[in-house]
Amino acid sequence: MDTARQQLMEQEGRLQAINNAAQDAIVVLDGRGTVQFWNPAAEAIFGYTEQEMVGHDLHALLAAPEQAAISRPALEHFRVTGQGPIVGQVVELEAVHKSGHGVPIELSVSGFRHQGNWYSVGIARDISERKKSACDLSIALRGYRMLSRCNQTLIQARDRTGLLNDMCQTITQLGSYELAWIGVLESEPEKVIKPVAVSGPGADSLYHTPVYWDDSSLGQGVSGRAARTGKIQHVADAQQDPLLSPWLKLLHELDIRSIIALPLKLPAGGTFGVLTILTERPDAFSADEISLLEELSNDLSFGLNNLQTREERDHYQQQHLSTVENLKESLIGTIKAFSLALEKRDPYTAGHQNRVAELAAAIAEEMGLSEDRIEGIQLGATIHDIGKISVPSEILNRPGKLTPAEFEIIKSHSQIGFDIVSDIRFPWPVAKMILQHHERMDGSGYPQGLKGDEIILEARILAVADVVEAINAHRPYRPAIGLETALQEIESHRGTHYDPAVVDACLRLFRETGYQLPCQ
């Protein structure tokens, strides 16, 4: 065998090895769109063997009908000129797998001329995983927005009916689910789940659809099982689940495929209601999505129980509070209830509030303020971070650095805290303390950029106590930095960030009187 022929065979062998090892589909077409070459990766991606494709029209087998119609005139133009709308481009489109399902691909096309005829080479990459990751990320971001808005709805709620309707609307609008409904469990005369709030197209039909939580066939639905077991229930394809046959007609009418039902629980145990979410997407609820919805249902349960407690407390106040002293005691109880509510959700923040409250009261006493004013400062400081109840727990306890968007969510807690307590008639400026405790003397603070005496004295005291405790204390995202560093911070920014009189009083406490921060 001559050297040239041997080299040619070796070169062909290398090309074949490269072709077989390629992860991307490599396809060669003649000018009429007939397949001339089809590598193993193309078979893996599209399902057709080389024997099934070579000599056949590619677009007739792989292109969707609308794409095939567009490609015919483009092919004729390419056959004559070697040019086309996607030649030399990288495009994303969906091909049709041999089994019939769509395959998203990234396709690059180039042309070459051989023996007077134009041929095209297409290199296609399966981007299903990339598309899925992008979709999962989109769903996750949408879910966090929904959770944040639902938490704001919870803390601003004033009555049960409005809360339930607002929650369902938020779930369907921000969560992009077709339907959401909340039902309460009734035991007499039958174990019925009574809808009390519904949102989404076809919502009215749910009010007339019997749903039970007993052991009958009408109690085997997703909501019934969640109510009976006290555990989350979901189905990937409701139209194929035999247990849901009593509701099959309605599911078809509403085009519902996936359903999840989450029990709403009492503080002492037991289930009092169910949150049910329905969507037209099959197999819609991933593990991460279920986890997020579980947090939402837990927050809703907590909010409803708190709302009931508040309604009962308000009723009691109307019946029994008749003096100013009784009203004052009730307001103190409200503050403690708010602090307890936050402690249940974020123990770090609650402990921080209590320590800041003690330090703020000590500073106020050192400055010679009246007992009543000191009491107001201490109680206001006890809930100065109540607005953080609207911040998702995964952001509050994040060990790493927050993104700018996440930090903006954190910064909103001052305004949200103000909104929560602004309607409560405290005998002290508690709402302004909460709103202004991140303002700074030079106007560099937030949320309003107030300066000097525009900031009330109570908030200026709270600002110093807040910074000292935060720097000194351990946090989930960093170890404690130390008291001396905290004191250096307020001393170095005396008059710019912090009120000089407040800083001086705080420094005297620690350096002259031997004051010590409460243990964490």
WOURMO-V877598 format. One record per backbone hydrogen bond with DSSP energy under -1.0 kcal/mol. CO is the residue of the C=O (numbers start at 1). NH is the residue of the N-H. If there is no record, write none. Layout:
CO | NH
CO | NH
This chain:
2 | 6
3 | 7
4 | 8
5 | 9
6 | 10
7 | 11
8 | 12
9 | 13
10 | 14
11 | 15
12 | 16
13 | 17
14 | 18
15 | 19
16 | 20
17 | 21
18 | 22
25 | 124
26 | 39
27 | 122
28 | 36
28 | 37
29 | 120
30 | 33
33 | 58
34 | 30
35 | 55
37 | 28
39 | 43
40 | 44
41 | 45
42 | 46
43 | 47
46 | 98
49 | 53
50 | 54
53 | 56
56 | 35
58 | 62
59 | 63
62 | 96
64 | 68
65 | 69
66 | 70
67 | 71
68 | 72
71 | 75
72 | 76
73 | 77
74 | 78
75 | 79
76 | 80
77 | 81
78 | 82
86 | 89
89 | 109
91 | 107
93 | 105
95 | 103
97 | 100
101 | 97
103 | 95
104 | 127
105 | 93
106 | 125
107 | 91
108 | 123
109 | 88
110 | 121
112 | 119
114 | 117
117 | 114
119 | 112
120 | 29
121 | 110
122 | 27
123 | 108
124 | 25
125 | 106
127 | 131
128 | 132
129 | 133
130 | 134
131 | 135
132 | 136
133 | 137
134 | 138
135 | 139
136 | 140
137 | 141
138 | 142
139 | 143
140 | 144
141 | 145
142 | 146
143 | 147
144 | 148
145 | 149
146 | 150
147 | 151
148 | 152
149 | 153
150 | 154
151 | 155
152 | 156
159 | 163
160 | 164
161 | 165
162 | 166
163 | 167
164 | 168
165 | 169
166 | 170
167 | 171
168 | 172
169 | 173
170 | 174
170 | 175
179 | 278
180 | 199
181 | 276
182 | 196
182 | 197
183 | 274
184 | 194
190 | 192
191 | 213
192 | 186
194 | 184
197 | 182
199 | 180
200 | 203
203 | 206
204 | 207
206 | 209
211 | 193
216 | 219
217 | 220
218 | 212
221 | 225
222 | 226
223 | 227
224 | 228
225 | 229
226 | 230
233 | 261
235 | 259
236 | 283
237 | 240
241 | 244
242 | 245
244 | 247
245 | 248
247 | 251
248 | 252
249 | 253
250 | 254
251 | 256
257 | 238
258 | 279
259 | 235
260 | 277
261 | 233
262 | 275
264 | 272
264 | 273
266 | 269
270 | 266
272 | 185
273 | 264
274 | 183
275 | 262
276 | 181
277 | 260
278 | 179
279 | 257
279 | 258
286 | 290
287 | 291
288 | 292
289 | 293
290 | 294
291 | 295
292 | 296
293 | 297
294 | 298
295 | 299
296 | 300
297 | 301
298 | 302
299 | 303
300 | 304
301 | 305
302 | 306
303 | 307
304 | 308
305 | 309
306 | 310
307 | 311
308 | 312
309 | 313
310 | 314
311 | 315
312 | 316
313 | 317
314 | 318
315 | 319
316 | 320
317 | 321
323 | 327
324 | 328
325 | 329
326 | 330
327 | 331
328 | 332
329 | 333
330 | 334
331 | 335
332 | 336
333 | 337
334 | 338
335 | 339
336 | 340
337 | 341
338 | 342
339 | 343
340 | 344
342 | 346
346 | 350
347 | 351
348 | 352
349 | 353
350 | 354
351 | 355
352 | 356
353 | 357
354 | 358
355 | 359
356 | 360
357 | 361
358 | 362
359 | 363
360 | 364
361 | 365
362 | 366
363 | 367
364 | 369
365 | 368
370 | 374
371 | 375
372 | 376
373 | 377
374 | 378
375 | 379
376 | 380
377 | 381
378 | 382
380 | 383
381 | 384
383 | 386
385 | 388
386 | 389
387 | 390
388 | 391
392 | 395
392 | 396
393 | 397
395 | 398
403 | 407
404 | 408
405 | 409
406 | 410
407 | 411
408 | 412
410 | 413
411 | 414
412 | 416
413 | 417
414 | 418
415 | 419
416 | 420
417 | 421
418 | 422
421 | 424
424 | 426
428 | 430
429 | 433
430 | 434
431 | 435
432 | 436
436 | 439
438 | 446
440 | 443
441 | 452
451 | 454
452 | 455
456 | 460
457 | 461
458 | 462
459 | 463
460 | 464
461 | 465
462 | 466
463 | 467
464 | 468
465 | 469
466 | 470
467 | 471
468 | 472
469 | 473
471 | 481
475 | 478
478 | 475
482 | 486
483 | 487
484 | 488
485 | 489
486 | 490
487 | 491
488 | 492
489 | 493
491 | 494
493 | 496
493 | 497
493 | 498
496 | 442
497 | 441
498 | 495
499 | 503
500 | 504
501 | 505
502 | 506
503 | 507
504 | 508
505 | 509
506 | 510
507 | 511
508 | 512
508 | 513
509 | 515
